[in-house]
C-alpha cells in the first residue's frame, strides 16, 4: 500500500480525475485520454484535452450518414441545427467541454478530498506520548513488600526513605507534635498518594494522545486505500475497486500496549497509595466493523462510492475522537468529584495550619534539618520535573486539521488541554507547598536561614514552575 503524504494523495487524485474522465467518455463511446483529447466515431470534431478545454463553447458535427457504429452524443451537448454539406447531412451540437464534462468531475474529486492531504501527523502525537510517559514514570511510586517505595529517580527514592526513617512519629527521631503534624500533612503517605493520583492523570492524558496517534495512523492508511482503490476502480478497462475495511474504527484496540511508560502496570494493577481511577478514562475500543464499497457499474457510481467512503472515514474519525473527548471530560469529573487533597499536597490557603503551629516547637536534630532543606526539595523537584515536561506539550498546533475533519478544527484538544492545566496546577502547587513546608521543618529543627532553599539543585532549574504553583487549589470546571 502506498504510504500517506501530501504528494501521494495528490498523485492518486490526479489518477482518479484522469481515469474518471476517460471512463465517463468511454461509456459514451468517445475514445482517447485527458492529455490527448477524445474522438467519437461519426463525429467530425474532437473533444480537446483537459488542459486546453478552457477556450469555451465549441461546435460538434455528427455525420448522420455514417455507415459505421457511431459514438453517442457527448454529455452536456446541446442540439443547434441540421446542416447539409454536399450530399452529407450533419447534426450540429454546442458544448463547453470543460464546463459540461471535465469540471464537474474535477470538482467532485477535489471536494471529496478537500483537507485530506494535510491530516495531523501521528509522529507529533508519538512525541507528546513519550513526554507524558516520562511524567508518569517521574511521579509513580512503586511500593515494595517491606512497605518502602522505589522511584525511577533514585534521588527521590533516597529522599523518601530518609523522610520515612527520620521525619515521622514512628521513625527513629523521638515523637513530637511537630513530626506528627508534618507527617500528617506532608509525610510519605501523603506524598505517595498525591503522586500516584497525579501519575494517573498524566497516564490518562498519555493514553488520549496515544489514541490520537492511532486514529491518524489508521486514518491515513484508510484514506490511501480509498484513493488507490478508487483510482483503480475508475479505470475504463475495469482495473479494480472492491471494498475497504476501515481500520480507524479499531484505533483503540490494545491502547495500553501503545502507551508504555515503565510504571503503567503499577497504576493499572491496583494501588496501595492513591485512588484507582485510570481504568475509567481509557478510551474504549469498538467491536464494530465498518466497510465501504468502492467499485461500481459506471464512472459516476464509482465517484459516488468514493465520496461516501471518504464521508464514512470522516464519521469514523469523529466517533473515535468523540470517545477521547468523553474520557477527558470523565477525567475532569473524577478530579472535581474527589477531595482536592487527593491531587494536591495541601489545597487549602497556605501551609497546613496544624503543621504551621507545631513548627513553633523547636527540635535540634541535624538529620531533620537536612531533610527539610535537601530531601523535601528533592521530592518537590519530582513534581516540578513532571510539570516542566508536560507544560511544553499543551499547544493545539499538532491537533489542527482542515475542514473540521473529525471532531472539529482541533479535535478533542480543548478537554485534553483542560486536564493538562489541572495536572500543571496540581504538580506546581504541591511542589511549592512542599518547599515551604521543608523550610519550616528545617527552621523548627534549628536551621538558621543562611541560604535560599530555592537554590537547591532539584528546583533551581524550575523557577517558572515554582512561581506558577499556588498554595490554594481547586479542580477546574
ChimeraX attribute file (.defattr): number of C-alpha atoms within 10 A of each C-alpha:
attribute: neighborCount
match mode: 1-to-1
recipient: residues
	/A:1	7
	/A:2	12
	/A:3	10
	/A:4	19
	/A:5	16
	/A:6	11
	/A:7	11
	/A:8	16
	/A:9	22
	/A:10	16
	/A:11	15
	/A:12	20
	/A:13	21
	/A:14	16
	/A:15	19
	/A:16	26
	/A:17	24
	/A:18	22
	/A:19	23
	/A:20	29
	/A:21	27
	/A:22	23
	/A:23	24
	/A:24	23
	/A:25	24
	/A:26	21
	/A:27	16
	/A:28	15
	/A:29	19
	/A:30	24
	/A:31	18
	/A:32	19
	/A:33	19
	/A:34	19
	/A:35	12
	/A:36	14
	/A:37	18
	/A:38	20
	/A:39	20
	/A:40	23
	/A:41	18
	/A:42	19
	/A:43	21
	/A:44	13
	/A:45	15
	/A:46	19
	/A:47	24
	/A:48	20
	/A:49	18
	/A:50	20
	/A:51	13
	/A:52	15
	/A:53	19
	/A:54	15
	/A:55	11
	/A:56	11
	/A:57	15
	/A:58	16
	/A:59	18
	/A:60	23
	/A:61	21
	/A:62	23
	/A:63	18
	/A:64	14
	/A:65	11
	/A:66	14
	/A:67	8
	/A:68	8
	/A:69	10
	/A:70	17
	/A:71	19
	/A:72	17
	/A:73	17
	/A:74	22
	/A:75	13
	/A:76	14
	/A:77	19
	/A:78	15
	/A:79	15
	/A:80	13
	/A:81	11
	/A:82	13
	/A:83	12
	/A:84	10
	/A:85	7
	/A:86	6
	/A:87	6
	/A:88	11
	/A:89	16
	/A:90	20
	/A:91	16
	/A:92	18
	/A:93	19
	/A:94	17
	/A:95	20
	/A:96	19
	/A:97	24
	/A:98	22
	/A:99	15
	/A:100	15
	/A:101	20
	/A:102	23
	/A:103	17
	/A:104	13
	/A:105	22
	/A:106	18
	/A:107	11
	/A:108	16
	/A:109	20
	/A:110	16
	/A:111	12
	/A:112	18
	/A:113	18
	/A:114	13
	/A:115	14
	/A:116	23
	/A:117	18
	/A:118	16
	/A:119	20
	/A:120	23
	/A:121	18
	/A:122	22
	/A:123	13
	/A:124	15
	/A:125	23
	/A:126	20
	/A:127	15
	/A:128	22
	/A:129	27
	/A:130	17
	/A:131	20
	/A:132	26
	/A:133	24
	/A:134	23
	/A:135	25
	/A:136	30
	/A:137	22
	/A:138	24
	/A:139	29
	/A:140	28
	/A:141	28
	/A:142	22
	/A:143	16
	/A:144	9
	/A:145	7
	/A:146	6
	/A:147	9
	/A:148	14
	/A:149	19
	/A:150	17
	/A:151	18
	/A:152	17
	/A:153	13
	/A:154	10
	/A:155	16
	/A:156	25
	/A:157	20
	/A:158	17
	/A:159	19
	/A:160	27
	/A:161	17
	/A:162	20
	/A:163	21
	/A:164	20
	/A:165	14
	/A:166	19
	/A:167	30
	/A:168	24
	/A:169	20
	/A:170	14
	/A:171	14
	/A:172	11
	/A:173	15
	/A:174	13
	/A:175	14
	/A:176	16
	/A:177	16
	/A:178	25
	/A:179	27
	/A:180	19
	/A:181	21
	/A:182	25
	/A:183	21
	/A:184	17
	/A:185	22
	/A:186	26
	/A:187	21
	/A:188	22
	/A:189	16
	/A:190	20
	/A:191	25
	/A:192	23
	/A:193	23
	/A:194	27
	/A:195	28
	/A:196	26
	/A:197	26
	/A:198	28
	/A:199	30
	/A:200	27
	/A:201	26
	/A:202	27
	/A:203	30
	/A:204	28
	/A:205	29
	/A:206	30
	/A:207	27
	/A:208	29
	/A:209	27
	/A:210	27
	/A:211	30
	/A:212	28
	/A:213	25
	/A:214	24
	/A:215	25
	/A:216	20
	/A:217	20
	/A:218	20
	/A:219	26
	/A:220	26
	/A:221	18
	/A:222	21
	/A:223	23
	/A:224	20
	/A:225	22
	/A:226	27
	/A:227	26
	/A:228	22
	/A:229	22
	/A:230	30
	/A:231	27
	/A:232	23
	/A:233	27
	/A:234	33
	/A:235	21
	/A:236	18
	/A:237	11
	/A:238	14
	/A:239	13
	/A:240	17
	/A:241	22
	/A:242	13
	/A:243	16
	/A:244	18
	/A:245	14
	/A:246	22
	/A:247	20
	/A:248	25
	/A:249	23
	/A:250	21
	/A:251	25
	/A:252	25
	/A:253	16
	/A:254	11
	/A:255	19
	/A:256	19
	/A:257	10
	/A:258	17
	/A:259	22
	/A:260	19
	/A:261	21
	/A:262	13
	/A:263	21
	/A:264	19
	/A:265	11
	/A:266	15
	/A:267	25
	/A:268	15
	/A:269	11
	/A:270	13
	/A:271	17
	/A:272	16
	/A:273	20
	/A:274	22
	/A:275	17
	/A:276	16
	/A:277	19
	/A:278	21
	/A:279	13
	/A:280	13
	/A:281	24
	/A:282	24
	/A:283	26
	/A:284	19
	/A:285	15
	/A:286	13
	/A:287	9
	/A:288	8
	/A:289	11
	/A:290	15
	/A:291	14
	/A:292	19
	/A:293	17
	/A:294	28
	/A:295	25
	/A:296	19
	/A:297	10
	/A:298	17
	/A:299	24
	/A:300	16
	/A:301	14
	/A:302	21
	/A:303	25
	/A:304	17
	/A:305	20
	/A:306	30
	/A:307	20
	/A:308	16
	/A:309	25
	/A:310	19
	/A:311	16
	/A:312	16
	/A:313	26
	/A:314	19
	/A:315	16
	/A:316	21
	/A:317	24
	/A:318	20
	/A:319	17
	/A:320	27
	/A:321	24
	/A:322	18
	/A:323	22
	/A:324	30
	/A:325	21
	/A:326	17
	/A:327	22
	/A:328	28
	/A:329	19
	/A:330	16
	/A:331	24
	/A:332	21
	/A:333	14
	/A:334	16
	/A:335	23
	/A:336	14
	/A:337	10
	/A:338	12
	/A:339	13
	/A:340	19
	/A:341	18
	/A:342	21
	/A:343	31
	/A:344	30
	/A:345	29
	/A:346	24
	/A:347	23
	/A:348	16
	/A:349	11
	/A:350	14
	/A:351	21
	/A:352	20
	/A:353	13
	/A:354	15
	/A:355	22
	/A:356	17
	/A:357	12
	/A:358	19
	/A:359	22
	/A:360	15
	/A:361	14
	/A:362	16
	/A:363	20
	/A:364	13
	/A:365	16
	/A:366	13
	/A:367	17
	/A:368	26
	/A:369	24
	/A:370	18
	/A:371	22
	/A:372	28
	/A:373	27
	/A:374	21
	/A:375	26
	/A:376	28
	/A:377	32
	/A:378	26
	/A:379	25
	/A:380	25
	/A:381	30
	/A:382	24
	/A:383	29
	/A:384	30
	/A:385	24
	/A:386	26
	/A:387	26
	/A:388	20
	/A:389	16
	/A:390	22
	/A:391	15
	/A:392	10
	/A:393	18
	/A:394	16
	/A:395	12
	/A:396	14
	/A:397	12
	/A:398	18
	/A:399	20
	/A:400	19
	/A:401	21
	/A:402	16
	/A:403	11
	/A:404	14
	/A:405	21
	/A:406	22
	/A:407	21
	/A:408	17
	/A:409	15
	/A:410	18
	/A:411	23
	/A:412	25
	/A:413	25
	/A:414	16
	/A:415	19
	/A:416	25
	/A:417	17
	/A:418	17
	/A:419	23
	/A:420	21
	/A:421	18
	/A:422	21
	/A:423	27
	/A:424	25
	/A:425	25
	/A:426	31
	/A:427	33
	/A:428	30
	/A:429	27
	/A:430	30
	/A:431	31
	/A:432	27
	/A:433	26
	/A:434	28
	/A:435	25
	/A:436	20
	/A:437	25
	/A:438	26
	/A:439	25
	/A:440	23
	/A:441	30
	/A:442	27
	/A:443	22
	/A:444	22
	/A:445	23
	/A:446	16
	/A:447	22
	/A:448	10
	/A:449	11
	/A:450	6
	/A:451	10
	/A:452	9
	/A:453	20
	/A:454	19
	/A:455	12
	/A:456	16
	/A:457	13
	/A:458	22
	/A:459	24
	/A:460	14
	/A:461	16
	/A:462	18
	/A:463	13
	/A:464	12
	/A:465	24
	/A:466	26
	/A:467	11
	/A:468	16
	/A:469	22
	/A:470	20
	/A:471	24
	/A:472	18
	/A:473	21
	/A:474	17
	/A:475	22
	/A:476	13
	/A:477	10
